[in-house]
Every structure is written in structure tokens, then in C-alpha cells.
Amino acid sequence: MSIHDKKPYGPIRVVLSEDEMPRQWYNLAADFKTPMLPPLGPDGKPVTPDMLSAIFPAPLIEQEVSQERWIDIPEPVLEILSRWRPSPLHRAVALERALGTPARIYFKNESVSPAGSHKPNTAVAQAYYNKISGVKKLTTETGAGQWGSALAFSCALMGMECKIYMVKVSFEQKPFRKLMMQTWGGTCIPSPSPYTEAGRSVLAKDPNCPGSLAIAISEAVEEAVSDKTGSTKYALGSVLNHVMLHQTIIGQEVKAQLAKIGERTPDSVIACVGGGSNFAGLAFPFVKDKIEGANIDIIAVEPASCPTLTKGVFAYDLGDMSGMTPLLPMHTLGHEFIAPTIHAGGLRYHGMAPLVSKAVLDGLVEPRSVHQLECYDAAVTFARTEGIIAAPESSHAIAMAIREAKQAKEEGKEKVIVFGLSGHGLMDLAGYEKYFAGQLQDYEFSGEDLENSLKCIQSFPKPPAAVAR
Ligand SMILES: *Cc1c(COP(=O)(O)O)cnc(C)c1O
């Protein structure tokens, strides 16, 4: 069926068969007009692949620095992805009607994965490459619990151990996420924990510390590097180049799905950004088209309370709080920035994937921010029209899609809008509860906040002025 066949609407759910699934990942690094800046070590010199080998297996390090445009997806990874991929592309006809917009709105539904978000797309690949490299156990951190769930699921399928340090407040607020990880055989412990040097030193100062992503990263990395046999490695769910790469199957599927129904190139492609991976996954294949001349607005949506791309600076900064990671060239609010406790936990990150930052600097991607109340309004409208209860993170993309659709209505334009539904919100209903009770608020971010939070990066090397703009 094509969008031209059936009036007044075309197909509602566009599915591809397993053998139409993309068999390669797309590497945007190959198509930038100017090279990316390298990550730097503590000595200010570019990080060598060697330095990464304490925590990552060789095939992932190779992908991290690769300049190849297309990278084959291994057969065993394709086989596992086939359990839920290709994921459906939906036409949001009910939402269009509710808005009275002439726009055609599509959303890519990544909530259909077993763990409920896009994160298994990379978790499966990472677990696979670790497995074939002889690794027996993966450690990681998780905030809201989505990444921990995805990695526990993937390790179960690969027959590997999985240890997850979960930020203590979330661990206590979200017992069901922990149970998901346990069901898949993962060990989920609250961080700060007494099991690592990093955890013990935090607990010594503050036994009631609620934890943070940065502390959890430190604990997970420490556990990986202190296994001198090399059979324990660490896995990261966003930010790094290889993670962006693994997600690009999303956007490639969308292009095939739009083509299948005779839909034209979209006017707007929209996704939320925390570390950047679901956005990269949906958007990078369209960024390629844009580099080749297509006219597409590619919009990265972040919380107004954690406005890394719209208010932050492009600089060298740490990925974590304690200096375990190299210095990354990215937009940042400063690694000591603590975002307000908004319910989109996956978007409360101070930095950004260097690939996404580069695309923004090059004018290929337009960042925008939205406040949390507008996001929940949008998510509730979406639930009451399309029926799906979205993750609080994904609600940022919905809110922006609704803005674009309303603008199309004002302009009387038959726009084509595609947005990413990065996950469902069935484990995040506490946020909805607070919204309905009127207990949620918007947080303004000020220039003064920024000045304070950037103090911690003053002594770091600076990117060349011509790049930083
Ligand atoms: C983790 C997460 C995000 C944010 O992470 P990105 O790397 O920016 O994609 C967004 N949506 C959902 C559902 C998530 O679980």
C-alpha cells in the first residue's frame, strides 16, 4: 500500500520483513567535510587505541576510530536483532486529526524491543564483540535503568555475566527495573556501593549519598580495570562513536519504510538527545542525505533544564565526574553540572556525543530545547490518541513534533514529519503520577548557572578557535 492509494490516509503501520533489515551500520565520521578532533588523554595528547584496551575489546576500539562509511553487522547480531527488528514505522493519523494539521506525522517505534527502548541495538552488538574477544563479564552503570536492562538482556543471550551499578535514588525509586535486570541474570547493585574504592570513598564522606551517574561510572570502570585477567570489560550505552554507529540501523530502516509507501523525503526529522544515541540512530542516515544536498530540518531536542547543545559550550571535557574517561570534544555544561531531577533521567547528561556535536557545529543539525511540562502535555496527548505511553525522554521528541505540526497548520503546509519514539514509559509511571498531581515544575537555566558549572573545565586544553565558533 502506498500513501497515494488509500484516502483519507495511507498505511498506518509500515513494516519491513526480516530480509529487508539493513545489514550494515552507517558511519557519519566518513562523510564530514573536516575531520573530527581527537579525544585527549590526561597528558593533553590524543588518546591511543592502546589506552582504551583496558576497558574495551579490540573490535569496538576499531569501530570507535573507524573512517569506513559502511560497517558490516555480524550475522549473529543480525539474528538477535531480528527478534524485534525491523521495528515498525507508524503514521500517527489519530494525532494528526487531534491537531487538525495537514502534516503527515510518522514515528519510529523503538519501544518494541524486549527491554523497551532503542538501547538493545548497541547492547547486543557490544555484548557480541566482547564475547568473541574472550570477555566473560561486563560492568556498566545505569541511571533510570534502561541501559542496565538492555545490557543484562544482551549478556543473557551471549551467556555472559553482567554487573550493573545503578544510581541509588533510582534503584530505590524503580524496583521493577532492577527486577528486569535480575530476571535476565544481571546483578544490579545500588551505587555508591561498599564494593569499590570509588564507592567506599564516597560512602566514607556521606553514608547517605543518593549517588550519581558519574559515581556509578567510576565504580563500573574500576571493577573492569581491576580484573587483571582481562576477562572483565566495561560497556557504555551512549556518547561514544561506536554506540552511535550501532544505532544507525534505525534511520536506515525509516528511509526504506518511507520509500516502501511512496512517501517523500521528510521535511523534519526529530529525536530527543541525552548522550545522543537514539538521535544519531534515527538522524545520521538523513544527515548523509543533507550533506548530499537534501533539504531536511534535523532537530535534536533536549530538556530546557539540561541544555547541553543550546546553552552549553563546545569544549574538551570529561565524560564522567571523576576523570576515568578521556577528554572528549563536545558540547558540555561542565562535568560537575548536576541537572535538576526531571523525570527524563536519560537526558540529564552534562555532555554530548562528539559526533552529534560535530554535526551541530557543521550546521547539519539544529538543537532546540523544551520544558518538561510541555513534554508531559505532549506525551499525554500522544497516549490518548496513538495509545502508546512514551518514555519521558521520548516525550521531548513528541513535543517538538507537535510544535512542527502546529506550525504546518498555520502555514497550511503538507509537511512530512518523522520523530523517534525511543522507548515506552511503562516503568516510568511515577513521573506521570507527579504530572497528574500537579507536582512537576519547569526549571529555568541561567547564564549564571552556566558560568558556575563551567568552572571545572577551565584548566583543560581548548579546541582550536576556528572549530569552536
Ligand atoms: C537512554 C535513553 C535516552 C537518552 O539517551 P540517548 O543516548 O540520547 O539516546 C532516550 N530515550 C530513552 C527511552 C532512553 O532509554
The ligand as an ORCA input file, in Angstrom:
! r2SCAN-3c Opt
* xyz 0 1
  C      18.699      6.369     27.439
  C      17.512      6.880     26.732
  C      17.514      8.102     26.029
  C      18.692      9.037     26.016
  O      19.888      8.519     25.554
  P      20.450      8.833     24.110
  O      21.778      8.193     24.084
  O      20.499     10.326     23.949
  O      19.504      8.224     23.143
  C      16.388      8.479     25.353
  N      15.274      7.712     25.367
  C      15.221      6.553     26.039
  C      13.952      5.773     26.028
  C      16.337      6.093     26.736
  O      16.289      4.930     27.397
*
